[in-house]
Amino acid sequence: MKKLILFTLALFFSVDQCNAQLAVINSKKVMLSVPAFAKTDTLIAKETAVYAAEYNKKQLFLNQLIKVADSLYKLNAKSELANKAIADAQASEKDLKSYADVSNKKLLEYKQLLQQPYIDKVMDAIKAVASRLKYMQVIDNASVGMLYVNPLSDITNQVINELKSK
């Protein structure tokens, strides 16, 4: 008898969980509907171009050092001048890698700084729509491959309207 009651309760709770509403949203479409968010991409592209130009200068300098080191090494592999040129090229390569790492980190921080206020607004709109429509979870079909989506569960347009109303 106990087993039957436990089985019935387990079945009841599992069926209740199946009724949990699941919504779908296309975050790319939502972000494109926020004009200010598109402006951040332009600012990020400009900042990236600045870092890329400096990176390219450093890369050209490294290439020149490598050519000099290679030529000196071919002339006399044991000369101090060849060893110094090789050391200079290695130091320049290390500097280039360091610059790339620092640049990428700064660009990521810059991107987050610019985009976070808009991401927060979108998240608030998603939460408001999901709560109002009593959805328990929201999945982003722009980042997750979906085999089938019932159009009734897509709240993308409602979220866009929520954003426009604010």
C-alpha positions in Angstrom: 0.0 0.0 0.0 2.9 2.4 0.9 4.5 1.7 -2.5 1.3 2.5 -4.3 0.9 5.8 -2.5 4.5 6.8 -3.1 4.2 5.8 -6.8 1.0 7.9 -7.1 2.7 10.9 -5.5 5.7 10.6 -7.7 3.6 10.3 -10.7 1.5 13.3 -9.7 4.6 15.5 -9.1 6.2 14.4 -12.4 3.0 15.2 -14.4 2.9 18.6 -12.6 6.4 19.3 -13.7 5.5 18.5 -17.3 3.0 21.3 -17.2 5.8 23.8 -16.6 5.7 26.4 -19.5 8.7 26.7 -21.7 9.2 29.9 -23.8 11.5 30.5 -26.7 13.2 33.8 -27.7 15.5 34.9 -30.4 18.1 37.1 -28.6 19.7 38.2 -31.9 16.4 39.6 -33.1 15.8 41.2 -29.8 19.2 42.9 -29.7 18.8 44.1 -33.3 15.6 45.8 -32.2 17.6 48.0 -29.7 19.2 50.7 -31.9 21.6 51.8 -29.2 23.0 48.3 -28.9 24.0 48.4 -32.6 26.0 51.6 -31.8 28.1 49.7 -29.3 29.2 47.4 -32.2 30.5 50.4 -34.1 32.4 51.7 -31.0 33.9 48.3 -30.4 34.9 48.0 -34.0 36.7 51.4 -33.8 38.5 50.4 -30.7 39.5 47.0 -32.2 40.9 48.8 -35.3 43.2 50.9 -33.0 44.5 47.7 -31.3 44.8 45.9 -34.6 46.9 48.7 -36.1 49.3 48.6 -33.2 49.4 44.9 -33.4 50.3 45.0 -37.1 53.1 47.5 -36.5 54.5 45.1 -33.8 54.1 42.1 -36.2 56.0 43.9 -39.0 58.8 44.9 -36.6 59.0 41.2 -35.4 59.2 40.0 -39.0 62.1 42.4 -39.7 63.9 41.2 -36.6 63.4 37.6 -37.7 64.8 38.3 -41.2 67.9 40.0 -39.7 68.4 37.2 -37.2 68.0 34.6 -39.9 70.5 36.3 -42.2 73.1 36.8 -39.4 72.6 33.2 -38.3 73.2 31.9 -41.9 76.4 34.0 -42.1 77.8 32.8 -38.8 75.6 30.8 -36.4 78.0 31.2 -33.5 78.5 35.0 -33.7 77.4 37.2 -30.8 75.6 39.4 -33.3 73.5 36.5 -34.5 72.7 35.4 -31.0 71.7 39.0 -30.0 69.5 39.3 -33.1 67.8 36.0 -32.2 67.3 37.1 -28.6 65.8 40.4 -29.8 63.4 38.5 -32.1 62.4 36.2 -29.3 61.8 39.2 -27.0 59.8 40.9 -29.7 57.7 37.8 -30.2 57.0 37.6 -26.5 56.0 41.3 -26.4 53.7 40.7 -29.4 51.9 37.8 -27.6 51.7 39.9 -24.4 50.2 42.8 -26.3 47.6 40.5 -28.0 46.6 39.1 -24.6 46.3 42.5 -23.0 44.5 43.9 -26.0 42.0 41.1 -26.1 41.3 41.5 -22.4 40.8 45.2 -22.7 38.5 44.8 -25.7 36.4 42.3 -23.9 36.1 44.6 -20.8 35.2 47.5 -23.1 32.6 45.4 -24.9 31.1 44.3 -21.6 31.1 47.9 -20.2 29.3 49.2 -23.3 26.8 46.3 -23.7 25.9 45.4 -20.1 23.3 48.2 -19.6 21.4 47.0 -22.7 21.8 43.3 -21.8 20.3 44.2 -18.4 17.3 45.9 -20.0 16.7 43.0 -22.3 16.9 40.5 -19.4 14.4 42.6 -17.4 12.1 42.7 -20.4 12.4 38.9 -20.8 11.7 38.3 -17.1 8.7 40.7 -17.2 7.1 39.0 -20.3 7.9 35.5 -19.0 6.4 36.3 -15.6 3.3 37.9 -17.1 2.7 34.9 -19.4 3.6 32.5 -16.6 6.5 30.8 -18.4 8.9 28.9 -16.1 11.9 28.9 -18.4 13.0 30.8 -21.5 15.4 29.3 -24.0 17.3 31.3 -26.5 16.9 29.6 -29.9 19.6 31.9 -31.4 22.2 30.0 -29.4 20.6 26.6 -29.0 19.7 24.4 -32.0 16.0 23.7 -31.9 14.4 21.0 -33.9 10.8 22.3 -33.5 9.4 25.4 -31.9 5.7 26.0 -31.5 5.2 29.6 -32.6 2.9 30.1 -29.6 5.8 29.6 -27.3 8.0 32.3 -29.1 7.9 35.4 -27.0 10.5 37.4 -29.1 7.9 40.0 -30.3 6.4 40.5 -26.9 9.9 41.1 -25.5 10.6 43.6 -28.3 7.3 45.4 -27.5 8.2 45.4 -23.8 11.5 47.1 -24.6 9.8 49.7 -26.9 7.3 50.5 -24.2 10.0 51.5 -21.7 
